[in-house]
Amino acid sequence: MRTRLLFFTLIGCLILPSVMAQSVAKDDKKMQNAKYRRSSIYTLMLDDAGLVKADTIKRSFESAPIPNKFDDHTLAIRSFRPADYPLTEAEKQTKKDNGVQSYGKGLLSNTTGGLVDTTNTKDLPQIIQKFFRTNQIPQQLIAKWFNRDENGNLNMNRIAERGQYDATEMQASIAKSSARGSALLSDAGEELIGNTFVVITRFKYVSKEEIMGAAKRGLSLLNKYGGQYGQLAAQVGSVAADVASKGYVIQANSYLYKLTWNDSISSIFYQNYWMDANSNSPERKAAFDTTSLFSLELVGVDKAWADVQSSIFSKKSEEELVRIATVKSIDAVIAKLQKEHDVFKTKTPLFDVTPLSAKIGLKEGIEKGDKYEVLEQTMNDLGKTKYVRKGVIKVDEQIWDNRYMAGEELPTDSTSNVVSIPKVDRTLFKGGSNYYPGMLIRQIK
C-alpha cells in the first residue's frame, strides 16, 4: 500500500488533474495535484573577447541542463559577441533600461584571469536590445510557442501540452471567439506565454592561485570585494601552488528579461497574425515577420559566484573543474534572481505532507527559516485559473543539497578521504495543516 501511495504521489507531481472537489475523500485527495505550470526559460551567454577559458566555459554553458523548475524554451542562438552589435551615438543616447547596476570592470582586473573585453558594462542593456531586434528574438519566442512552420502556419499544440488544455478547442475558439475560448486563450497567455524569460549571462573567470597571489600582494581587489575573495584566499593560502591551481571561481553576471504579453498584444496577434494550414495567408506571414509588436523587458540584473570546494583534493582535469564551476554559477545566479524578483519566482509542488516536504533545496538558494505560501489552484467554469493561499510554511532543519555534483564535494574529515553522504532527497518544512501532495508552494519575503 505504501509503495502504491508513493507511486501515485510521484505521478501527481507531474500531471495536471481536474479541479479539486471539496467532497474528495482525504486519502484520495493526497493523490491529486493542483496545476503545475512552469515558467519557460531561454538562456544565452555573452561571448566576450579575452575571456580566460572561454572555449571551456562556452561548451559548459551550452551543455548545462536547463533548471528543472522551468520549461525549456531555448532557441538556436546560445551566445553572441557584443562587438557584433556596435551602438551608434544615437543608440547610446537612448534611455537606459531601469534597474541596471553597473558591475565595474575592475572587479577582476587585478588578476590575469580577469575579463579584458572592451565592452562597457553600462552599454550592455542597449547592446542586448539591439541583439534582440537584429535577430528577432521576441518573434522567435512567440513562434516557438505556436509551433510556427516555414510557411508561417501556427498551432496550439505546445501551449496545450504545457498547460494541459485541449488544443482543438483552443484553436477552434480563435475563430469562434466564444466566452470559454477567450478565457482559455487569456489563461494560456497569463500562465504560459507571459511567463517566458530570457537570461543572458556574462561570465568572469579567475583561479584560486591568482586570488592567493592577489591576497599576498594586498591588492585593492581584496579590499573592495574582500568578503568572498578573502575567504577563498584564506582557504588556499597554505596550499601548494600546483594544488591550488586546480581551484577556480566563476562569476556569473546575469540580465533577466521577460517577454511582454498582455490583452492588447494578444488581441492584435490573434486578429492580424494568426493563421494555420487551413487559412494560410502570405500577407499575415509577412506581417508577423516584420512586426515590432513583441518585445522583451528588462526585469533586473544580479550576480553570483561558484567555485569547486573540493578542488584541493580533486584529480579532475582543469576543464572538468571549470565546467563544474560554470554550471554551478548558472544555478546560483538564477536562484538569486528568483529571490529578488517576484515575477520570476517559480511554484513547486509539495512532495509529501508526512513529513511536509518538497523537492527543492540549496540549488534554489533555500535557507532555514525561509517562508513559502501554500497555494491551491482552482479553475472556474470557463477555464480561468486562480490561486488561493491556504497557509504559510517555513523551511525546517533538513535542507536538501541538490546543487550540481554536491555529492562529490562534501568535505572529508582530517584523517580520511571517505565522505559520509546523508540520504536526503528533499527539504522539510513546518507550519500549517490540511495540506496535500501536489499543492503548490512559492517563496515569499
C-alpha positions, 0 to 999 in steps of 0.5 A: 500500500505504501509503495502504491501511495508513493507511486501515485504521489510521484505521478501527481507531481507531474500531471495536471488533474481536474479541479479539486472537489471539496467532497474528495475523500482525504486519502484520495485527495493526497493523490491529486495535484493542483496545476503545475505550470512552469515558467519557460526559460531561454538562456544565452551567454555573452561571448566576450573577447579575452575571456580566460577559458572561454572555449571551456566555459562556452561548451559548459554553458551550452551543455548545462541542463536547463533548471528543472523548475522551468520549461525549456524554451531555448532557441538556436542562438546560445551566445553572441559577441557584443562587438557584433552589435556596435551602438551608434551615438544615437543608440547610446543616447537612448534611455537606459533600461531601469534597474541596471547596476553597473558591475565595474570592470575592475572587479577582476582586473587585478588578476590575469584571469580577469575579463579584458573585453572592451565592452562597457558594462553600462552599454550592455542593456542597449547592446542586448536590445539591439541583439534582440531586434537584429535577430528577432528574438521576441518573434522567435519566442512567440513562434516557438510557442505556436509551433510556427512552420516555414510557411508561417502556419501556427498551432496550439499544440505546445501551449496545450501540452504545457498547460494541459488544455485541449488544443482543438478547442483552443484553436477552434475558439480563435475563430469562434471567439466564444466566452470559454475560448477567450478565457482559455486563450487569456489563461494560456497567455497569463500562465504560459506565454507571459511567463517566458524569460530570457537570461543572458549571462556574462561570465568572469573567470579567475583561479584560486592561485591568482586570488592567493597571489592577489591576497599576498600582494594586498591588492585593492581587489581584496579590499573592495570585494574582500568578503568572498575573495578573502575567504577563498584566499584564506582557504588556499593560502597554505596550499601548494601552488600546483594544488591550488591551481586546480581551484577556480571561481566563476562569476556569473553576471546575469540580465533577466528579461521577460517577454511582454504579453498582455490583452492588447498584444494578444488581441492584435496577434490573434486578429492580424497574425494568426493563421494555420494550414487551413487559412494560410495567408502570405500577407499575415506571414509577412506581417508577423515577420516584420512586426515590432509588436513583441518585445522583451523587458528588462526585469533586473540584473544580479550576480553570483559566484561558484567555485569547486570546494573540493578542488584541493583534493580533486584529480579532475582535469582543469576543464572538468573543474571549470565546467563544474564551476560554470554550471554551478554559477548558472544555478546560483545566479538564477536562484538569486534572481528568483529571490529578488524578483517576484515575477520570476519566482517559480511554484513547486509542488509539495512532495509529501505532507508526512513529513511536509516536504518538497523537492527543492533545496540549496540549488534554489538558494533555500535557507532555514527559516525561509517562508513559502505560501501554500497555494491551491489552484482552482479553475472556474467554469470557463477555464480561468485559473486562480490561486488561493493561499491556504497557509504559510510554511517555513523551511525546517532543519533538513535542507536538501543539497541538490546543487550540481555534483554536491555529492562529490564535494562534501568535505572529508574529515582530517584523517580520511578521504571517505565522505559520509553522504546523508540520504536526503532527497528533499527539504522539510518544512513546518507550519500549517495543516490540511495540506496535500501532495501536489499543492503548490508552494512559492517563496515569499519575503 
